[in-house]
């Protein structure tokens, strides 16, 4: 991490900015907290000083990557000064940023549905989809498609959804920085704000992986449908989504859940776990600092670019590597052939089915695995294991049972929430608080695994199963988890602010 915090850029307003704001993110995770009011010591103790005394405001030039210093930070400064009134609280901006990321995910889901709708041929399926749309489960942007076709753009039914999702993700990246600018502008850097930012980013981390894997692995409507072998992308209980158990998403076999964890959740969890060890947040894959590439580039450039390419060139990510051989020099034919065979072997695909999207997923998994392993080997010690073990057990449950993505998202965010709360001195006597989300997760997994419509919860006693009825399924479990996440997020934020005061500024952690 660079000596100067990237978010400590000067805002030329009537109130000078506060000294700095912390962040916490892995190499592939969203940008994290901008307005920390806590500074964890350079030790593994989760009970270190949560808030420092009020610091004298200072104008520190922004650090971070060259892109952040040259473009993103000045842009967010101007947005904060010219467009955001002082009456808007930083928490409201943080919530708006989270809504933008959630909305982008919703539009990607709608793109998935539109692609599936375009491929439906039978009358019964068409009628079921029409009934589903009548209840508001399907969004239509047909006029936009018509306009794009009129302009000469070969737009597919899902093209507008990918484009809107890309714009919303860029807006999330901007707002994710603006809230910290606003907090320093108003002198409202609090421990509760730090907690809210980091906890929100744990949610966006999973959403980013879902959005990217959808864009990279979803086949165009003209492609042949595939048999669904995983419930990873099953985020809706609507029966029309699973008609005949078919999907347009390329399955990565038994490794689709592992790929999702490697790309998003593992880097963020390691960054959250390592925060109190290194005494600062991790914005890139290097402990020395983000020299040229960090989460700012991921959120503002990489993820939107993937979505825009999917919108403008629907068949680009689904182009197979083998089909590129006629366009490649002869000396690279053997390399492409071996690479296709190797990736296909890993993901249980035929070499002719390995696409550019699958190649990007494979490269991202390898990079994340290498960098995460390197960070763990540098930081892990025996006294650090109690905080690391709950994450290992949680990931093991996800890989074993492969539940739908919403349940994984909720429990992962709950675990990260407890890690952040411990760092901010909410839990000072025990570290067992981190185990209750894992325990809840395994209860859902064990009681719902192997369930069917006739017996949705085979792992429950008969008396309890009769009480819960058929409404107890993966989707209701995910809903309960998300409700718990919202309750804990708001209550923990309130408790942390009451314990530490709401007007204490963060001291610099570097």
C-alpha positions in Angstrom: 0.0 0.0 0.0 1.3 3.4 -0.8 2.4 5.7 2.0 -0.4 8.2 1.1 -3.9 6.9 1.3 -5.7 7.1 -2.1 -8.8 8.5 -0.5 -7.1 11.3 1.4 -7.2 13.7 -1.5 -7.9 17.3 -0.8 -11.3 18.6 -1.3 -11.2 22.4 -1.9 -14.3 23.2 0.2 -15.1 25.3 3.1 -14.3 22.5 5.5 -10.9 20.9 4.9 -10.8 17.1 4.6 -9.9 14.8 7.4 -6.5 13.1 7.4 -7.3 9.8 5.7 -9.7 7.0 5.2 -9.1 3.3 5.2 -9.9 0.7 2.6 -10.1 -3.1 2.6 -10.3 -5.2 -0.5 -8.6 -8.0 -2.2 -7.0 -8.0 -5.6 -10.3 -8.9 -7.3 -12.7 -7.4 -4.8 -14.6 -4.1 -4.9 -13.0 -1.0 -3.4 -13.7 -1.0 0.3 -14.0 1.5 3.1 -13.3 5.2 2.3 -14.0 6.7 5.7 -12.7 4.5 8.4 -12.5 5.9 11.9 -10.5 3.0 13.1 -6.8 2.1 12.8 -5.9 -1.5 13.5 -2.5 -2.0 15.1 0.1 -4.0 13.2 -0.6 -7.1 15.1 -3.2 -9.9 15.0 -5.1 -8.6 18.0 -8.7 -7.8 17.1 -9.1 -5.8 20.2 -6.8 -3.0 19.3 -7.7 0.7 19.5 -10.8 1.1 17.4 -10.8 4.8 17.1 -8.0 7.4 17.5 -8.3 10.8 18.8 -9.4 13.6 16.5 -6.7 14.4 14.1 -5.8 17.7 12.7 -7.2 18.0 9.1 -4.5 17.7 6.5 -4.4 18.0 2.8 -2.6 14.9 1.7 -2.1 14.3 -2.0 -3.9 11.1 -3.2 -1.9 8.0 -3.4 -2.9 4.7 -5.0 -2.5 3.7 -8.6 -1.7 6.2 -11.4 -5.3 5.8 -12.7 -6.7 6.7 -9.3 -4.4 9.7 -8.8 -4.8 11.1 -12.3 -8.5 10.5 -13.1 -10.8 8.8 -10.5 -9.8 10.8 -7.4 -10.1 14.2 -9.2 -13.4 13.2 -10.7 -14.8 12.2 -7.4 -13.5 15.4 -5.8 -15.4 17.5 -8.4 -18.6 15.4 -8.1 -18.5 15.7 -4.3 -18.0 19.5 -4.4 -20.3 20.4 -7.3 -23.1 17.8 -7.2 -23.4 16.5 -3.6 -25.0 19.0 -1.2 -23.7 19.1 2.4 -27.1 17.8 3.6 -26.4 14.4 2.0 -24.9 12.0 4.6 -22.0 9.7 3.6 -24.1 6.7 4.7 -26.8 7.6 2.2 -24.1 7.7 -0.6 -22.8 4.3 0.6 -26.3 2.9 0.5 -26.9 4.3 -3.0 -23.6 2.7 -4.2 -24.8 -0.6 -2.9 -28.1 -0.2 -4.7 -26.3 0.5 -7.9 -24.3 -2.7 -7.6 -27.5 -4.7 -6.8 -29.3 -3.1 -9.7 -26.5 -4.0 -12.1 -26.8 -7.6 -10.9 -30.5 -7.4 -11.5 -30.1 -6.2 -15.0 -27.6 -9.1 -15.7 -30.2 -11.5 -14.4 -32.7 -10.0 -16.7 -30.3 -10.4 -19.6 -30.0 -14.0 -18.7 -33.8 -14.3 -18.7 -34.1 -12.5 -22.1 -31.5 -14.8 -23.6 -33.4 -17.8 -22.3 -36.7 -16.3 -23.5 -35.4 -15.8 -27.0 -34.3 -19.5 -27.2 -37.6 -20.9 -26.0 -39.4 -22.6 -28.9 -42.3 -24.7 -27.5 -45.7 -23.2 -26.9 -45.9 -24.4 -23.3 -42.7 -22.7 -22.3 -43.7 -19.5 -24.1 -47.0 -19.4 -22.2 -45.2 -20.0 -18.9 -42.8 -17.2 -19.6 -45.6 -14.9 -20.5 -47.4 -15.7 -17.3 -44.2 -15.0 -15.4 -43.7 -11.7 -17.1 -47.3 -10.7 -16.1 -46.3 -10.9 -12.5 -43.4 -8.5 -13.0 -40.6 -11.0 -13.0 -39.4 -10.0 -16.5 -38.3 -6.6 -17.7 -38.7 -5.5 -21.3 -36.5 -3.0 -23.1 -37.8 -3.7 -26.6 -37.9 0.0 -27.7 -34.2 0.3 -26.9 -33.4 -2.8 -29.0 -35.5 -1.4 -31.9 -33.6 2.0 -31.7 -30.2 0.3 -31.6 -31.1 -1.8 -34.7 -32.3 1.4 -36.4 -28.9 2.9 -35.7 -27.2 0.0 -37.4 -26.2 -1.9 -34.2 -27.0 -5.6 -34.3 -28.7 -5.6 -30.9 -30.0 -8.8 -29.3 -32.9 -8.9 -26.8 -30.4 -8.8 -23.9 -28.1 -6.1 -25.3 -29.6 -3.1 -23.4 -29.5 -5.0 -20.1 -25.7 -5.6 -20.3 -25.1 -2.0 -21.3 -27.2 -0.6 -18.4 -25.5 -3.0 -16.0 -22.1 -1.7 -17.2 -23.1 1.9 -16.6 -24.5 1.1 -13.2 -21.3 -0.6 -12.2 -19.2 2.4 -13.2 -21.6 4.6 -11.1 -21.1 2.3 -8.2 -17.3 2.7 -8.5 -17.7 6.5 -8.4 -20.1 6.5 -5.5 -17.9 4.1 -3.7 -15.3 6.8 -3.6 -17.5 9.8 -3.3 -18.9 8.8 0.1 -15.5 9.0 1.6 -14.9 12.4 0.1 -18.2 13.6 1.5 -17.4 12.1 5.0 -14.1 14.1 5.1 -15.7 17.2 3.7 -18.3 17.1 6.5 -15.9 15.8 9.2 -18.1 12.7 9.7 -15.5 9.9 9.6 -16.7 7.5 12.2 -16.1 3.9 13.2 -19.7 3.1 12.2 -19.0 4.5 8.7 -15.9 2.3 8.4 -18.0 -0.7 9.4 -20.8 0.1 7.0 -18.4 0.6 4.1 -16.5 -2.7 4.6 -19.6 -4.7 5.3 -21.3 -3.3 2.1 -18.2 -4.2 0.1 -18.5 -7.8 1.3 -21.9 -7.9 -0.4 -20.7 -6.2 -3.6 -17.7 -8.7 -3.7 -20.1 -11.6 -4.4 -22.2 -9.6 -6.7 -19.2 -8.7 -8.8 -18.3 -12.3 -9.3 -21.8 -13.2 -10.2 -22.0 -10.3 -12.8 -18.6 -11.2 -14.4 -19.3 -14.9 -14.6 -22.7 -14.3 -16.1 -21.2 -12.0 -18.8 -18.4 -14.4 -19.6 -20.2 -17.7 -19.5 -23.7 -16.9 -20.8 -24.1 -18.1 -24.3 -26.0 -16.1 -27.0 -29.6 -17.0 -27.6 -28.7 -18.7 -30.9 -26.4 -21.1 -29.2 -27.7 -24.6 -28.3 -29.0 -24.9 -24.8 -27.0 -26.9 -22.2 -28.0 -29.1 -19.4 -27.7 -27.5 -16.0 -25.3 -29.3 -13.7 -25.0 -26.6 -11.0 -27.3 -24.5 -8.9 -24.7 -21.7 -8.6 -26.6 -19.3 -10.9 -30.0 -20.2 -9.5 -31.0 -17.0 -7.9 -34.7 -17.1 -8.6 -37.4 -19.5 -7.4 -39.4 -18.8 -10.5 -40.2 -22.2 -12.2 -39.8 -20.7 -15.7 -36.1 -20.1 -15.1 -35.6 -23.9 -14.7 -37.9 -25.1 -17.5 -36.7 -28.5 -18.5 -33.6 -27.9 -16.4 -31.9 -26.1 -19.2 -29.6 -23.1 -19.3 -27.5 -21.0 -21.7 -24.7 -20.6 -19.2 -21.5 -22.7 -19.8 -21.1 -25.0 -16.9 -17.6 -25.4 -15.4 -18.5 -28.8 -14.1 -17.8 -29.4 -10.4 -15.4 -26.3 -10.3 -17.9 -23.6 -11.0 -18.3 -22.8 -7.3 -14.6 -23.0 -6.8 -14.1 -20.5 -9.6 -16.6 -18.1 -8.1 -14.9 -18.3 -4.7 -11.4 -17.8 -6.1 -12.4 -14.8 -8.3 -14.2 -12.8 -5.6 -14.7 -14.1 -2.1 -11.3 -15.5 -1.3 -9.4 -12.2 -2.0 -11.8 -10.1 0.0 -11.8 -12.5 2.9 -8.0 -12.6 3.1 -7.9 -8.8 2.9 -10.4 -8.5 5.8 -8.5 -11.1 7.8 -5.2 -9.5 7.2 -6.3 -5.9 8.0 -5.5 -6.1 11.8 -2.3 -8.0 11.0 -0.7 -5.5 8.7 -2.3 -2.5 10.3 -3.8 -1.2 7.1 -6.0 -2.3 4.3 -5.0 -4.1 1.2 -6.0 -2.6 -2.2 -4.0 -4.9 -4.5 -2.2 -8.2 -4.6 0.9 -6.6 -3.0 1.5 -5.8 0.6 3.9 -3.0 -0.6 1.2 -1.0 -2.2 -0.9 -0.7 -5.4 1.7 0.4 -7.9 -0.3 0.4 -11.1 -3.4 -1.9 -10.7 -5.9 -2.0 -7.9 -9.6 -2.4 -7.2 -10.3 1.0 -8.7 -9.3 -0.3 -12.2 -11.3 -3.5 -11.6 -14.5 -1.6 -10.7 -14.3 1.3 -13.1 -12.6 -0.3 -16.1 -12.5 -4.1 -16.1 -16.0 -5.1 -14.9 -17.8 -2.5 -17.0 -15.7 -3.4 -20.1 -16.6 -7.0 -19.8 -20.3 -6.0 -19.7 -20.0 -3.5 -22.6 -18.3 -6.1 -24.8 -21.0 -8.6 -24.0 -23.6 -5.9 -25.0 -22.0 -4.7 -28.2 -20.6 -8.1 -29.4 -22.8 -10.8 -27.9 -20.7 -13.6 -29.5 -17.3 -12.4 -28.4 -17.0 -14.1 -25.1 -18.6 -17.3 -26.5 -16.0 -17.5 -29.3 -14.2 -20.8 -29.0 -10.4 -20.9 -29.0 -10.4 -23.6 -31.6 -12.3 -21.4 -34.0 -9.6 -18.8 -33.8 -6.9 -21.1 -35.3 -7.5 -20.1 -38.9 -6.8 -16.5 -37.9 -3.6 -17.3 -35.9 -0.1 -17.7 -37.2 0.9 -21.4 -37.6 3.4 -21.4 -34.8 0.7 -20.7 -32.2 -1.6 -23.4 -33.3 -0.1 -26.0 -31.0 -0.2 -23.6 -28.1 -3.9 -22.8 -28.6 -4.7 -26.5 -29.0 -2.8 -27.5 -25.9 -4.3 -24.6 -23.9 -7.8 -25.5 -25.0 -7.3 -29.2 -24.0 -5.8 -28.2 -20.6 -8.6 -25.8 -19.7 -11.2 -28.2 -20.9 -9.7 -31.0 -18.8 -9.8 -28.7 -15.7 -13.4 -27.5 -16.2 -14.7 -30.9 -17.6 -15.3 -29.4 -21.1 -14.4 -30.6 -24.5 -11.6 -28.6 -26.1 -14.0 -27.4 -28.7 -16.2 -25.9 -26.0 -13.5 -23.7 -24.4 -14.4 -20.1 -25.1 -12.7 -16.8 -24.5 -15.0 -16.3 -21.5 -13.8 -19.6 -20.0 -10.2 -18.6 -20.7 -10.7 -15.3 -18.8 -12.3 -17.2 -15.9 -9.4 -19.7 -15.8 -6.8 -17.0 -15.9 -8.5 -15.0 -13.1 -8.7 -18.2 -11.0 -5.0 -18.9 -11.4 -4.0 -15.3 -10.7 -6.2 -15.2 -7.6 -5.0 -18.5 -6.3 -1.3 -17.6 -6.8 -1.6 -14.1 -5.2 -3.8 -15.3 -2.3 -1.5 -18.2 -1.5 1.5 -15.8 -1.5 -0.2 -13.4 0.9 -1.2 -16.2 3.2 2.4 -17.6 3.3 3.7 -14.1 4.2 1.2 -13.4 6.9 -0.1 -16.5 8.5 1.1 -17.6 12.0 -0.3 -19.8 14.6 -2.0 -17.0 16.5 -3.8 -15.9 13.3 -5.5 -19.2 12.7 -8.6 -18.7 14.9 -9.8 -15.9 12.7 -8.8 -17.7 9.4 -10.4 -21.1 10.2 -14.1 -20.0 10.0 -13.6 -18.8 6.4 -11.9 -22.1 5.5 -14.8 -24.1 7.0 -17.4 -21.9 5.2 -15.6 -22.3 1.8 -15.4 -26.0 2.3 -19.2 -26.1 2.8 -19.8 -24.2 -0.4 -17.5 -26.5 -2.4 -19.1 -29.6 -0.9 -22.8 -28.7 -1.2 -22.8 -26.0 -3.9 -25.9 -24.1 -2.8 -27.4 -21.3 -4.8 -25.5 -18.0 -4.9 -27.8 -15.9 -2.7 -27.3 -18.2 0.3 -23.5 -18.1 -0.2 -23.6 -14.3 -0.5 -25.5 -13.8 2.7 -23.5 -16.1 4.9 -20.2 -14.9 3.5 -21.1 -11.3 4.2 -22.2 -12.2 7.7 -18.8 -13.8 8.4 -17.0 -10.8 7.0 -19.2 -8.6 9.1 -18.1 -10.4 12.3 -14.5 -10.1 11.3 -14.8 -6.3 10.8 -16.8 -5.9 14.0 -14.0 -7.7 15.9 -11.4 -5.4 14.4 -13.5 -2.4 15.5 -13.5 -3.7 19.1 -17.2 -4.8 19.1 -16.2 -8.3 20.3 -13.4 -7.9 22.9 -13.6 -11.1 24.9 -14.0 -14.0 22.5 -13.6 -14.8 18.8 -16.5 -17.3 18.8 -18.8 -14.7 17.3 -17.3 -15.6 13.9 -18.6 -19.1 14.1 -22.3 -18.4 14.3 -22.7 -17.6 10.6 -20.8 -20.8 9.7 -23.0 -22.8 12.1 -26.2 -21.4 10.5 -24.8 -22.1 7.0 -24.2 -25.7 7.8 -27.6 -26.1 9.3 -29.2 -24.9 6.1 -26.8 -27.1 4.0 -27.4 -30.3 5.9 -31.2 -29.9 6.2 -31.8 -28.8 2.6 -29.2 -31.0 0.8 -31.0 -33.5 -1.5 -34.4 -31.9 -1.0 -37.2 -32.1 -3.6 -40.6 -30.6 -4.0 -42.2 -33.5 -2.1 -39.6 -33.5 0.6 -37.9 -30.0 0.6 -36.0 -30.5 3.9 -34.9 -34.2 4.2 -32.5 -33.4 7.0 -35.1 -32.0 9.4 -37.1 -34.0 11.9 -40.6 -34.9 10.7 -42.3 -32.7 13.3 -40.2 -29.6 12.4 -40.6 -30.3 8.7 -44.4 -30.3 9.1 -44.2 -26.9 10.8 -42.0 -25.3 8.2 -43.9 -27.0 5.3 -42.8 -26.7 1.7 -41.8 -23.1 2.1 -38.5 -24.1 3.7 -36.1 -24.3 0.8 -32.8 -22.7 -0.4 -34.6 -19.5 -1.4 -36.3 -19.0 2.0 -33.0 -19.8 3.7 -31.3 -17.2 1.6 -34.0 -14.7 2.4 -33.6 -15.4 6.2 -29.9 -15.0 5.9 -30.2 -11.6 4.1 -32.7 -10.4 6.7 -30.2 -11.3 9.4 -27.5 -9.5 7.5 -29.5 -6.3 7.3 -30.3 -6.5 11.1 -26.7 -7.1 12.1 -25.4 -4.4 9.7 -27.6 -1.7 11.2 -27.4 -2.8 14.8 -23.6 -3.3 14.8 -23.1 0.1 13.2 -25.2 1.8 15.9 -23.4 -0.1 18.7 -19.9 0.7 17.3 -20.8 4.4 16.9 -22.1 4.6 20.5 -19.0 2.9 21.9 -16.5 4.9 20.0 -18.3 8.2 19.5 -19.6 9.6 16.2 -17.2 12.5 15.7 -13.8 11.0 16.2 -11.6 11.0 13.1 -9.4 8.3 11.9 -5.6 8.6 12.4 -3.5 7.5 9.5 -2.5 3.9 9.5 0.6 4.1 7.4 
